[in-house]
């Protein structure tokens, strides 16, 4: 089958394990994915499965004609490819559910787009400490001297104010706590990037 899945992020909550421990989990909506294309080694140079996820109001003409040829109904939000992990190749137009890809207790990697924080200073962006309050009152949250540089310029990667968030982030080795295919629901331990109702990619470790 395929190497990952796409889910919609929900709210965080906490549950109790069988031994009485309380753990934080993130509840996600995992509706079945529709197979739209099969990539093979001979034609494309690699093996993968393209799936459609989500819903939106309207599609462009090229995407709409492609789905009409495949006799796939609906208006998907987007498409994504996953590598094949077995010899079992799904058919175009078929649905793939979450319980056929992952099992309870399996460790996965979660990839999402972090929340955008806009232009942020060094205290919020990098966790710098404030400057002494005895000095100038308008320099308390400033970074201060950046030190002597061997090249006569600011080197790449210097921790300075700038754009924060709205980038792809991956959290590794999270655990699948439970899967409920009837309600299209999955619980994943811990927290990971993304705002409420954002699309998250789950991949096998």
C-alpha positions as CSV (number, residue, x, y, z in Angstrom):
1,X,0.0,0.0,0.0
2,X,1.1,3.6,0.2
3,X,3.6,5.2,2.6
4,X,1.5,7.9,4.1
5,X,-1.9,9.6,4.6
6,X,-3.4,13.1,4.7
7,X,-5.6,14.1,7.7
8,X,-7.2,17.3,8.9
9,X,-5.9,18.5,12.2
10,X,-8.4,18.9,15.0
11,X,-8.3,20.0,18.7
12,X,-6.0,18.6,21.3
13,X,-7.3,16.7,24.3
14,X,-6.0,14.2,26.9
15,X,-6.8,10.5,27.5
16,X,-5.9,7.9,30.1
17,X,-4.0,4.8,29.1
18,X,-4.7,1.3,30.5
19,X,-2.1,1.7,33.3
20,X,-3.7,5.0,34.4
21,X,-1.3,7.5,32.7
22,X,-2.6,10.7,31.3
23,X,-1.3,11.6,27.9
24,X,-1.9,14.5,25.5
25,X,-3.2,13.6,22.1
26,X,-4.3,15.5,18.9
27,X,-7.6,14.5,17.4
28,X,-7.6,14.4,13.5
29,X,-10.2,13.7,10.9
30,X,-9.0,11.0,8.5
31,X,-11.5,10.7,5.6
32,X,-10.7,8.1,2.8
33,X,-8.5,9.3,0.0
34,X,-9.4,8.8,-3.7
35,X,-6.7,7.3,-6.0
36,X,-6.4,9.5,-9.1
37,X,-3.2,8.2,-10.7
38,X,-0.7,5.3,-10.6
39,X,2.9,6.2,-11.4
40,X,5.0,3.3,-12.7
41,X,8.7,2.6,-13.3
42,X,8.5,2.3,-17.1
43,X,6.6,5.5,-17.9
44,X,7.5,7.8,-15.0
45,X,10.8,6.4,-13.7
46,X,9.4,5.7,-10.2
47,X,6.5,4.0,-8.5
48,X,4.0,6.1,-6.6
49,X,0.3,6.6,-6.0
50,X,-1.4,10.0,-6.5
51,X,-4.4,10.6,-4.2
52,X,-6.9,13.4,-3.9
53,X,-7.9,14.9,-0.6
54,X,-10.4,17.5,0.8
55,X,-13.1,19.5,-0.9
56,X,-13.3,22.9,-2.4
57,X,-16.0,24.9,-4.3
58,X,-14.7,24.7,-7.8
59,X,-11.9,23.3,-10.0
60,X,-9.9,24.6,-12.9
61,X,-10.8,23.2,-16.4
62,X,-7.8,20.9,-16.8
63,X,-8.3,19.2,-13.4
64,X,-12.0,18.9,-13.9
65,X,-11.6,17.2,-17.3
66,X,-9.0,14.8,-15.8
67,X,-11.4,13.8,-13.0
68,X,-14.3,13.4,-15.5
69,X,-12.2,11.0,-17.6
70,X,-11.5,9.0,-14.5
71,X,-15.2,9.1,-13.6
72,X,-14.3,10.6,-10.1
73,X,-17.0,12.8,-8.6
74,X,-16.4,15.8,-6.3
75,X,-14.0,18.7,-6.2
76,X,-10.8,17.8,-4.4
77,X,-8.8,20.4,-2.6
78,X,-5.5,19.0,-3.8
79,X,-3.4,16.1,-4.8
80,X,-0.4,14.4,-3.3
81,X,1.8,11.4,-4.1
82,X,3.0,8.6,-1.8
83,X,5.5,5.8,-2.5
84,X,4.3,2.2,-2.7
85,X,5.4,0.1,0.3
86,X,4.1,-3.3,-1.0
87,X,3.2,-5.1,-4.2
88,X,-0.4,-4.3,-3.6
89,X,-1.3,-1.6,-6.1
90,X,-4.7,0.1,-5.6
91,X,-7.0,0.8,-8.6
92,X,-7.7,4.3,-9.9
93,X,-10.9,5.6,-8.5
94,X,-10.8,3.4,-5.4
95,X,-10.8,4.7,-1.8
96,X,-8.0,4.2,0.7
97,X,-8.9,4.3,4.4
98,X,-6.6,5.1,7.3
99,X,-6.9,1.7,8.9
100,X,-5.4,0.0,5.9
101,X,-2.2,2.1,6.1
102,X,-1.5,2.4,9.8
103,X,-2.0,0.4,13.0
104,X,-2.4,1.4,16.6
105,X,0.9,1.8,18.4
106,X,2.8,2.5,15.2
107,X,5.3,5.4,15.2
108,X,5.0,8.0,12.4
109,X,6.4,11.4,11.2
110,X,4.0,14.3,11.0
111,X,4.6,17.2,8.5
112,X,2.6,20.4,8.5
113,X,2.8,24.1,8.0
114,X,3.5,26.0,11.2
115,X,1.4,29.0,12.3
116,X,2.6,32.3,10.8
117,X,3.8,34.8,13.4
118,X,4.7,37.6,11.0
119,X,7.8,39.7,11.6
120,X,9.1,38.8,15.1
121,X,12.0,40.0,17.2
122,X,14.8,37.9,18.6
123,X,13.1,37.4,22.0
124,X,10.0,35.8,20.5
125,X,11.8,34.2,17.5
126,X,14.9,32.8,19.2
127,X,14.3,33.1,22.9
128,X,16.9,35.8,23.6
129,X,17.0,37.4,27.1
130,X,16.1,41.0,27.6
131,X,18.8,43.6,28.0
132,X,19.3,45.3,31.5
133,X,16.6,47.7,32.4
134,X,19.2,50.2,33.7
135,X,20.2,51.1,30.2
136,X,18.3,52.8,27.4
137,X,14.6,52.2,27.8
138,X,14.0,51.7,24.1
139,X,16.7,49.0,23.7
140,X,15.4,46.4,26.2
141,X,14.1,44.0,23.6
142,X,16.9,44.6,21.0
143,X,19.5,41.9,20.2
144,X,22.5,44.1,21.0
145,X,25.9,43.7,19.4
146,X,26.2,40.8,17.0
147,X,30.0,40.5,17.7
148,X,33.1,40.8,15.5
149,X,32.9,39.1,12.2
150,X,35.8,37.7,10.3
151,X,34.2,38.4,6.9
152,X,33.1,42.0,6.7
153,X,29.4,41.1,6.5
154,X,26.7,39.4,8.5
155,X,27.1,35.6,8.0
156,X,24.2,33.5,6.8
157,X,22.2,32.0,9.6
158,X,22.8,34.7,12.2
159,X,20.0,34.8,14.7
160,X,18.3,38.1,14.1
161,X,14.7,39.5,13.8
162,X,12.8,38.3,10.8
163,X,9.8,36.4,9.5
164,X,8.6,33.7,11.9
165,X,6.5,30.6,11.1
166,X,4.5,29.6,8.0
167,X,7.1,27.0,7.0
168,X,7.1,23.2,6.6
169,X,7.9,21.5,9.9
170,X,8.3,17.8,10.6
171,X,7.9,16.2,14.0
172,X,9.3,12.6,14.2
173,X,8.5,9.5,16.1
174,X,5.0,10.3,17.3
175,X,2.7,7.4,18.3
176,X,-0.7,6.5,16.9
177,X,-2.9,6.1,20.0
178,X,-6.2,5.0,18.4
179,X,-7.9,4.6,15.0
180,X,-11.7,4.8,14.5
181,X,-12.5,4.1,10.8
182,X,-16.2,4.3,11.4
183,X,-16.0,8.0,12.5
184,X,-13.0,8.7,10.3
185,X,-11.0,9.7,13.4
186,X,-7.4,9.1,14.5
187,X,-5.6,10.1,17.8
188,X,-1.9,10.9,17.7
189,X,0.2,11.5,20.7
190,X,1.7,14.9,21.4
191,X,1.4,18.1,19.4
192,X,2.6,19.0,15.9
193,X,2.7,22.1,13.6
194,X,-0.4,23.4,11.9
195,X,-3.5,25.4,12.8
196,X,-7.0,24.1,13.4
197,X,-8.4,22.4,10.3
198,X,-5.1,22.5,8.4
199,X,-4.0,19.5,6.4
200,X,-1.3,17.3,7.9
201,X,0.8,14.6,6.2
202,X,1.4,11.4,8.1
203,X,4.3,9.2,6.9
204,X,5.8,5.9,8.1
205,X,9.0,6.0,10.0
